[in-house]
Amino acid sequence: VEGIKSFVLDTVIKAGANPCPPVILGIGIGGTLEMCTLLSKKALLRDMSQKSSDKYIASLEDELLDDINKTGIGPQGLGGKVTCLKVNILTYPTHIAGLPVSVNMQCHASRHREITI
């Protein structure tokens, strides 16, 4: 888990102001590399008011959100307390020897729309 946290934090720090913070993070963990990337994109679609139903993953989401906001990158990379608005994680079973992690960053202007046909 520490390796995952370190990777996510490093990714956010290296991205800096490029993804237009404050960002929403979608993180995929597990499966194949392709599945992992799809999970990270799908995680971005979770409602902002929802947490993971898995208590351990929900706790990891909260820890990462706190750690990311402590980086001081802030809105538009100008410094401040809010670098990330939400961290959503989706997981899939995988072999521990090949644990893929994918981080997808969404601009704060994310918009969601649904339609039923």
C-alpha positions in Angstrom: 0.0 0.0 0.0 2.9 2.4 0.8 4.2 1.9 -2.8 0.7 2.8 -4.2 0.5 5.9 -2.1 4.0 7.0 -3.0 3.3 6.4 -6.8 0.1 8.4 -6.6 1.7 11.3 -4.7 4.7 11.4 -7.0 2.3 11.5 -10.1 0.4 14.4 -8.7 3.5 16.3 -7.7 5.1 15.8 -11.2 1.9 16.9 -12.9 1.9 20.1 -10.9 -0.4 22.7 -12.5 -0.8 20.9 -15.8 -4.1 19.2 -15.0 -5.7 22.5 -13.8 -6.0 21.7 -10.1 -8.0 21.3 -8.0 -8.3 17.9 -9.6 -10.5 14.8 -9.1 -8.4 11.6 -9.1 -9.5 8.3 -10.5 -7.3 5.4 -9.5 -7.4 1.9 -10.8 -5.7 -0.9 -8.9 -5.3 -4.4 -10.1 -6.4 -6.5 -13.1 -4.3 -6.2 -16.2 -2.8 -2.9 -17.3 -5.7 -2.3 -19.7 -8.3 -3.1 -17.0 -6.5 -0.9 -14.5 -6.6 2.1 -16.9 -10.2 1.5 -17.6 -10.9 1.3 -13.8 -9.2 4.7 -13.3 -11.3 6.3 -15.9 -14.5 4.7 -14.5 -13.6 5.8 -11.0 -13.8 9.5 -12.2 -17.5 8.9 -12.9 -18.4 8.1 -9.3 -20.6 10.8 -7.7 -18.6 13.3 -5.6 -20.7 12.5 -2.5 -20.0 8.8 -2.6 -17.2 6.9 -1.0 -16.0 3.4 -1.8 -18.3 0.7 -0.3 -15.1 -1.1 0.8 -14.1 0.5 4.2 -10.4 -0.2 3.6 -10.5 1.5 0.1 -12.5 4.4 1.5 -9.9 4.9 4.1 -7.1 4.8 1.5 -9.1 7.4 -0.5 -9.3 9.7 2.5 -5.5 9.3 3.3 -4.5 10.0 -0.3 -6.8 13.1 -0.4 -5.2 14.5 2.8 -1.6 13.7 1.6 -2.3 15.3 -1.8 -3.7 18.5 -0.3 -0.6 18.8 1.9 1.6 19.1 -1.2 0.6 22.8 -1.4 0.2 22.8 -5.2 -3.2 24.5 -4.8 -5.7 25.8 -7.3 -4.1 26.3 -10.8 -0.7 25.4 -9.2 -0.5 28.8 -7.5 -0.2 27.3 -4.0 -2.8 26.7 -1.4 -4.6 24.0 0.6 -6.9 22.5 -2.0 -5.0 20.6 -4.8 -7.5 17.7 -5.0 -11.3 17.7 -4.5 -11.9 13.9 -4.4 -10.0 10.6 -4.8 -12.0 7.6 -6.1 -10.4 4.2 -6.2 -11.7 1.1 -8.1 -10.0 -2.3 -7.7 -9.9 -5.6 -9.5 -8.3 -8.9 -8.5 -4.8 -9.5 -9.7 -1.5 -11.3 -8.9 0.5 -9.4 -6.4 3.7 -9.8 -8.5 2.2 -7.6 -11.2 0.1 -5.1 -9.3 -0.8 -2.4 -11.8 -1.8 1.1 -10.7 -3.3 3.8 -13.0 -3.9 7.4 -12.0 -6.3 9.5 -14.1 -6.6 13.2 -13.3 -9.8 15.2 -14.1 -10.0 18.9 -14.1 -12.2 20.5 -11.5 -14.7 21.4 -14.2 -15.9 17.8 -14.6 -19.4 17.5 -15.8 -21.7 14.5 -15.6 -24.9 13.9 -17.4 -27.3 10.9 -17.6 -30.1 10.0 -19.9 -32.4 7.0 -19.9 -33.7 5.8 -23.2 
